[in-house]
């Protein structure tokens, strides 16, 4: 007898429907599975056979053939277990095939028949909804994220026995309950902890307000890491749509941190923006994604949040160079023989580094013992094209211990965040009016930038002369104009004035890791 049910697989963040066909006949016992399945999927026959045995279903007299269609689509992951088990029961006549004909089944089975959590449940449901699927059964461990998808009936199951009882009408599987926390999360670190470093604090605020990438250079202990870790505290909370997108990525990577071996249910989804700080030994695959079973990398896991690269020159050159395309396009495309996986990748990148290998070059003391050749080699680890993509570049002077006790606390994250939200609101209004297609100034297209900058001829002349004098690239020219637009938004100005351009130039003139004390405007 033949029975068919539906499941799904992920290619990147795109869900693909899979038809699970099971034919059961009497004969020499065997369990065959075809349909371009990788090892985890092929091993499902062992899990399914054991789970069915716990239901009292003996397969020792049957020849079972399973096909996962379309046959030329790669199948990965353990989410097919539940669909294979139910289709097998349908082929045996234990469950009426009509009861699951219009239901998509997702879940991994334990040997005892427990329905365990799967990777990428949210992305799967968002994808299959667009394919017309209206009913889905998922593991109870995934109900928090699965219940967030509107327009689809999602039922949560804890065991295969409960699924069978629900399909037979003996009990009703509960609807998945969405887990969304609407309260504003509180960041553990506050900007008021930072004493002094007013120039760097201003750069941090501008970066947050416009979504601009930030590079901080300074001696050890200057506060680079401290500032970077407080950036999430001044960023606006994620919107519902952004939170769904972020959660989908983390679910695909199984980086949500609460799907343990016990399969406990996860807590409410947070609107806190992600903060990722990979170690400098991270590989190219770890940074941008890939691997045998393609998964998102750090740049995608930090989507809509912060990607912090501490000790920038210590990262592998290949890992850093792989960031160039995602920083420009906002997506990562990973091509394999059978398919191409695409992940969104639009984080706010914050990088920190020293001025030399020992860290003390240019700090006003004689502690630096690095030769010019060592300094040149150290700085050469970061390519010019990558530096060109850092919108805001700021140098941090060394912090003297006596100033830590004498300096007054700076503004709190709450105060700075209010200004950031106001500036972001101005940018969102432009997008709602159709003036721009992007939510932040950092991502504006060239044509949109020219339209919304509102720059006077005097300001453009100043910027042009500065670009010529300091040898700035065309990309740097555009980034200065975008930063100036953000400075104007923070000031509540409609047009970009000379003062805004000057501040944006000062935040860009990091002469290969050293900011000039002032901008020479004599030529202007």
C-alpha positions in Angstrom: 0.0 0.0 0.0 1.2 3.5 -0.8 0.8 6.6 1.4 2.0 10.2 0.8 2.5 13.2 3.1 4.2 16.5 3.1 7.4 17.8 4.7 9.9 20.5 3.8 13.6 21.3 3.7 15.6 24.5 3.8 18.1 25.8 1.2 19.5 28.9 2.9 16.4 30.6 4.3 14.2 29.3 1.5 11.8 26.5 2.2 11.2 23.8 -0.4 8.2 21.4 -0.1 9.0 17.7 -0.1 6.6 14.9 -0.9 7.2 11.9 1.3 6.0 8.7 -0.4 6.1 5.4 1.4 5.2 2.0 -0.1 4.8 -1.0 2.2 4.6 -4.6 0.9 5.1 -8.0 2.5 8.3 -9.6 1.7 11.9 -9.8 2.7 12.3 -7.1 5.5 14.1 -4.0 4.2 13.9 -0.3 4.6 15.0 1.7 1.6 15.2 5.5 1.2 15.8 7.3 -2.0 15.6 11.0 -3.1 19.1 12.6 -2.7 19.1 12.4 1.1 22.2 13.2 3.1 23.4 11.1 6.1 21.1 12.5 8.7 18.0 11.9 6.5 19.1 8.4 5.6 19.6 7.6 9.3 15.9 8.4 9.9 14.9 4.9 9.1 16.6 3.7 12.3 14.9 6.4 14.4 11.5 5.8 12.7 11.7 2.0 13.1 12.4 2.3 16.8 9.7 4.9 17.4 7.1 2.8 15.6 8.2 -0.3 17.7 7.3 1.7 20.9 3.8 2.2 19.4 3.5 -1.6 19.0 4.0 -1.5 15.2 6.3 -4.3 14.0 8.0 -3.8 10.7 9.9 -7.1 10.6 7.5 -8.6 8.0 7.5 -5.7 5.5 9.6 -4.3 2.7 9.4 -0.5 2.9 10.5 1.8 0.2 10.5 5.6 0.7 10.9 8.3 -1.8 11.5 12.0 -1.1 10.4 14.0 -4.1 11.5 16.0 -6.0 14.3 13.5 -6.3 16.9 16.0 -7.6 16.5 18.3 -4.6 19.1 17.8 -1.8 17.4 16.8 1.5 19.2 17.7 4.8 18.3 17.7 8.5 16.2 15.5 10.7 12.9 17.2 10.2 11.6 14.4 7.9 11.3 11.8 10.7 7.7 12.6 11.7 6.5 12.7 8.1 8.2 9.4 7.3 6.7 7.8 10.4 3.2 9.0 9.7 3.3 8.1 6.0 4.5 4.6 7.1 1.5 4.3 9.4 -0.7 5.4 6.6 0.7 2.8 4.3 0.1 0.1 6.9 -3.5 1.3 7.4 -3.0 2.3 11.0 -3.8 5.9 10.2 -6.3 7.1 7.5 -4.3 8.8 4.8 -7.1 11.4 4.5 -6.4 12.6 8.0 -3.0 14.0 7.1 -3.4 14.7 3.3 -3.4 18.5 3.8 -1.1 18.6 6.8 2.7 19.3 6.6 4.7 17.4 9.2 8.0 18.5 10.8 9.9 16.9 13.6 12.8 14.7 14.6 12.0 11.5 16.5 13.9 10.0 19.3 14.1 6.2 19.6 11.3 6.2 22.1 9.0 8.3 19.9 9.5 11.7 21.4 9.1 14.5 18.9 12.2 16.6 19.2 13.1 20.1 18.2 14.2 20.9 14.6 16.5 23.5 13.1 14.9 26.4 11.2 11.3 25.9 12.1 10.4 29.6 11.7 12.0 29.9 8.3 10.3 26.7 7.2 6.9 27.8 8.2 7.3 31.3 6.6 8.4 29.5 3.4 5.7 26.9 3.3 3.0 29.4 4.0 3.8 31.1 0.7 3.3 27.7 -1.0 -0.3 27.5 0.2 0.2 25.2 3.2 -2.4 26.0 5.9 -1.9 23.2 8.5 1.4 22.1 10.1 2.4 19.9 13.0 5.7 20.8 14.7 7.5 19.7 17.8 6.3 21.3 21.0 9.8 22.6 21.6 9.4 24.8 18.5 6.0 26.1 19.2 7.2 29.5 20.5 8.7 30.4 17.1 6.3 28.4 15.0 3.3 30.2 16.5 4.6 33.5 15.4 3.7 32.9 11.7 0.2 34.3 10.9 -2.2 32.7 8.4 -1.3 29.1 9.2 -2.7 26.6 11.7 0.2 25.2 13.7 -0.3 22.3 16.1 2.4 21.3 18.7 3.2 17.6 19.4 5.3 16.1 22.1 5.3 12.4 21.0 4.5 10.3 18.0 1.7 8.7 20.0 0.0 12.1 20.4 0.4 12.8 16.7 -1.4 9.5 15.9 -4.1 10.2 18.4 -4.6 13.7 16.9 -4.8 12.4 13.4 -7.2 9.6 14.4 -9.5 12.1 16.2 -8.9 10.6 19.7 -7.5 13.9 21.0 -6.9 17.4 19.8 -3.3 18.6 19.4 -2.9 22.1 21.0 -2.3 25.1 18.9 1.2 26.5 19.0 1.4 29.5 21.3 3.6 32.4 20.0 6.4 33.5 22.3 6.9 37.2 21.8 8.1 39.6 24.5 6.7 43.1 23.7 8.6 44.7 26.6 11.6 46.8 25.9 14.7 44.7 26.9 17.3 46.3 29.1 20.9 46.0 27.9 23.2 44.8 30.7 25.9 47.5 30.0 25.2 51.3 30.1 27.1 54.0 28.3 27.3 56.0 31.5 30.1 53.6 32.6 32.4 55.2 30.0 34.4 58.1 31.4 35.8 60.6 29.0 36.3 59.6 25.3 33.8 62.2 24.2 34.9 62.0 20.6 34.5 58.2 20.5 31.1 58.5 22.3 29.9 60.9 19.6 31.1 58.6 16.9 29.3 55.7 18.5 26.1 57.7 18.6 26.3 58.7 15.0 27.1 55.1 14.0 24.0 53.9 15.9 21.7 56.7 14.5 22.6 56.0 10.8 23.6 52.3 10.9 27.2 53.2 9.9 30.2 50.8 10.3 32.7 52.0 12.9 36.4 51.5 13.3 38.1 52.4 16.6 41.9 52.6 16.9 43.7 53.1 20.2 46.1 51.8 22.7 45.2 48.9 25.1 42.8 50.0 27.8 41.5 53.0 25.9 37.9 51.7 26.0 37.4 50.3 22.5 35.8 47.0 23.7 33.9 48.8 26.4 32.3 51.2 24.0 31.5 48.5 21.4 29.7 46.3 24.0 27.5 49.3 24.9 26.4 50.0 21.4 23.3 47.6 21.6 22.1 49.7 24.6 21.6 52.7 22.4 20.1 51.0 19.4 16.3 50.9 18.9 14.6 47.6 19.7 13.8 45.2 16.9 10.5 45.6 15.2 8.3 42.5 14.9 9.3 41.9 11.3 13.0 42.3 12.1 12.7 40.0 15.1 11.1 37.3 13.0 13.9 37.6 10.4 16.6 37.5 13.1 14.9 34.5 14.8 14.6 32.7 11.5 18.4 33.0 10.9 19.3 31.9 14.4 16.9 29.0 14.2 18.4 27.8 10.9 21.9 28.0 12.6 20.4 26.5 15.7 22.1 29.3 17.7 19.1 30.2 19.8 20.8 28.6 22.8 17.8 26.8 24.4 17.2 23.7 22.3 19.2 21.4 24.6 19.2 17.6 24.8 16.2 17.7 27.1 14.2 19.5 24.4 12.8 22.1 26.8 10.6 24.8 25.4 12.2 28.1 24.6 11.4 31.4 26.3 9.8 34.5 24.8 11.5 35.9 21.7 13.4 39.1 22.6 13.4 42.4 20.7 17.1 42.9 21.7 19.4 43.3 18.7 22.0 40.5 18.3 25.6 41.2 19.3 28.2 38.8 17.8 31.8 39.0 18.7 33.7 36.1 17.0 37.2 35.2 18.1 39.9 36.3 15.7 40.7 32.7 14.8 37.3 32.3 13.1 37.5 30.8 9.6 36.1 32.2 6.4 33.2 29.7 6.6 32.5 30.7 10.2 32.5 34.4 9.2 30.2 34.3 6.2 28.7 30.8 6.3 29.0 27.6 4.3 30.2 24.2 5.3 29.0 20.7 4.2 25.4 21.4 5.5 25.3 25.1 4.6 24.6 27.3 7.6 24.8 31.1 8.1 28.0 32.6 9.4 28.6 35.4 12.0 27.8 38.2 9.6 24.3 36.8 9.1 23.9 35.9 12.8 24.5 39.6 13.5 21.9 40.7 10.9 20.0 43.8 12.3 22.5 43.9 15.1 26.2 44.4 15.8 29.1 42.4 14.5 32.1 43.3 16.7 35.6 42.5 15.4 38.1 43.0 18.2 41.8 43.0 17.3 40.9 43.4 13.7 44.5 42.8 12.2 44.6 39.4 14.0 41.8 38.0 12.0 42.6 35.7 9.0 43.0 37.7 5.8 40.5 35.4 4.0 37.9 35.9 6.7 38.1 39.7 6.5 38.2 39.8 2.7 35.1 37.7 2.6 33.2 40.4 4.4 33.7 42.9 1.6 30.8 41.7 -0.5 28.3 41.3 2.3 29.1 44.8 3.7 28.3 46.2 0.2 25.3 44.2 -0.8 23.7 43.2 2.5 23.4 39.5 1.6 25.6 36.4 1.5 25.2 33.9 -1.4 26.8 30.5 -1.0 26.8 28.4 -4.2 26.9 24.6 -4.1 26.6 22.0 -6.9 22.8 21.6 -6.5 21.6 24.9 -5.1 22.5 28.4 -3.9 21.8 29.4 -0.4 21.2 33.1 0.3 21.3 34.7 3.8 20.6 38.3 4.7 23.7 40.1 6.2 23.2 43.7 7.1 24.8 44.2 10.6 26.4 47.3 12.0 30.1 46.3 11.9 32.3 47.7 14.8 36.0 47.0 14.5 38.7 47.7 17.1 42.5 47.6 16.7 45.7 48.9 18.1 48.0 51.3 16.2 50.9 48.9 16.2 51.8 45.3 17.4 52.6 46.4 20.9 49.7 48.9 21.0 51.5 52.0 22.2 52.5 53.7 19.0 51.5 57.4 19.1 50.2 57.4 22.7 52.6 60.2 23.8 55.0 57.9 25.7 58.1 56.0 24.8 56.7 52.6 25.5 56.4 51.6 21.8 59.4 49.5 20.7 58.0 48.6 17.3 60.1 49.2 14.2 58.5 51.0 11.2 58.6 47.8 9.3 56.7 45.9 12.0 54.1 48.7 12.1 53.7 48.7 8.3 53.3 44.9 8.3 50.8 45.0 11.1 48.7 47.7 9.4 48.9 45.9 6.1 46.9 43.0 7.5 43.8 45.1 7.0 43.3 45.8 3.3 42.5 49.3 2.0 39.2 48.2 0.4 37.9 46.8 3.7 38.9 50.0 5.5 37.2 52.0 2.8 33.9 50.3 3.9 34.2 51.6 7.4 32.0 54.7 7.4 33.2 56.2 10.7 36.8 55.9 11.8 38.0 57.3 15.1 41.1 57.2 17.2 40.9 56.9 21.0 43.6 58.6 23.1 45.0 56.6 26.1 43.0 56.9 29.3 45.0 58.0 32.4 44.0 56.4 35.7 43.6 59.6 37.6 41.0 60.8 35.1 38.8 57.8 35.8 38.1 59.0 39.3 37.9 62.7 38.5 35.8 62.6 35.3 32.0 62.9 35.7 29.8 60.0 34.4 28.8 60.6 30.8 25.2 60.5 29.4 23.4 57.3 30.1 22.3 54.9 27.3 18.7 56.0 27.9 19.5 59.6 27.0 21.6 58.7 23.9 19.1 56.1 22.8 16.3 58.7 22.7 18.3 60.8 20.2 19.1 57.7 18.2 15.5 56.7 18.0 14.5 60.3 16.9 17.1 60.2 14.1 16.0 56.7 13.0 12.4 57.9 13.0 13.3 60.7 10.6 14.9 58.1 8.2 11.9 55.8 8.5 9.6 58.7 7.6 11.6 59.3 4.4 11.1 55.7 3.5 7.4 55.9 4.2 7.1 59.0 2.0 8.8 57.1 -0.9 11.9 59.3 -0.9 14.2 56.3 0.0 13.9 52.5 -0.2 16.2 51.8 2.8 15.6 52.3 6.5 18.9 53.8 7.4 21.3 56.4 5.9 24.2 54.0 5.7 22.3 51.8 3.2 21.0 54.6 0.9 21.5 54.1 -2.8 23.5 56.8 -4.6 20.4 58.2 -6.3 18.5 58.4 -3.1 21.5 60.0 -1.3 21.6 62.8 -3.8 17.9 63.4 -3.4 17.7 63.5 0.4 21.1 65.1 1.3 19.8 68.5 0.5 23.4 69.8 0.4 24.3 73.3 -0.6 26.8 74.1 -3.3 29.2 75.4 -0.6 29.1 72.1 1.3 29.6 70.1 -1.9 32.6 72.2 -2.8 34.1 71.7 0.7 33.6 68.0 0.4 35.1 67.8 -3.1 38.2 69.7 -2.1 38.7 67.6 1.0 38.3 64.4 -1.1 41.0 65.7 -3.5 43.3 66.9 -0.8 43.2 63.7 1.3 42.9 61.3 -1.7 39.5 59.9 -0.7 37.9 57.3 -3.0 34.5 57.7 -4.6 33.1 55.3 -2.0 34.6 57.3 0.8 33.0 60.5 -0.7 29.6 58.9 -0.6 30.0 57.5 2.9 31.0 61.0 4.2 27.9 62.4 2.7 25.8 59.6 4.3 27.4 60.3 7.7 26.8 64.0 7.3 23.1 63.2 6.6 23.0 61.3 9.9 24.7 64.2 11.7 22.0 66.5 10.3 19.2 64.1 11.4 20.6 64.1 15.0 20.6 67.9 14.9 17.0 68.0 13.6 18.2 69.8 10.4 16.4 69.4 7.1 19.4 70.1 4.9 23.1 69.1 5.3 25.1 72.1 6.1 28.8 72.9 6.1 29.1 72.1 9.9 27.6 68.6 9.3 30.1 68.0 6.4 33.0 69.1 8.5 32.1 66.7 11.4 31.6 63.8 8.9 35.1 64.6 7.4 36.7 64.6 10.8 35.1 61.2 11.5 36.7 59.8 8.3 40.2 61.2 8.2 41.9 58.4 10.0 45.2 58.6 8.2 45.8 54.9 8.1 44.8 54.5 11.8 45.5 58.1 13.0 42.9 60.9 13.1 44.2 64.4 12.5 43.5 66.7 15.3 41.5 69.0 13.1 40.4 69.2 9.5 42.4 71.6 7.4 39.8 73.7 5.6 42.2 76.4 4.4 41.8 75.1 0.9 38.0 75.5 1.2 
